[in-house]
Amino acid sequence: MSRLEPGQLGVFRGRTGRTVVSKWRGIWTGRKAPTKSSKPGSPEQQDQRLKFGEVNKFLRLFAKEIAIGWQSDKRNETAMNEAVRYHLDKAVKGEYPDYQIDYEKVFISRGRGKIDGGFQPVAKAGAGFSIDIS
């Protein structure tokens, strides 16, 4: 990947031939256009792809919370990158092809960002026609 500086024609983005220009985290970058492989993945690749898919499918549900709770100190890392890395390593259980998320090991926040605690009200019948909520 290369960094691009605006030239006399200004900044452009998109695909030009085999080059793709885009803005990532405020930095203009250029890279080779992706190509599809014609050969099937190895058993190890298929295994990793399935795990990665399971983790991404699960974490997408909490994207806003992860963006706050997994804030990264690293310049080129996003919160979701770090959350996916952790969960791939620690929170996937099972054997190929039957992977599951181990919910006891899931962390939506690792304590760097501020997320308000969940509100779980408890309602009980009070005296007369009242309800006590705590």
Secondary structure by P-SEA (a helix, b strand, c coil): ccccccccccccccccccbbbbbcccbbbbbccbbbbcccccaaaaaaaaaaaaaaaaaccaaaaaacccccccccccaaaaaaaaaacccccccccccccccccccccccccccccbbbbbbbbccccccccc
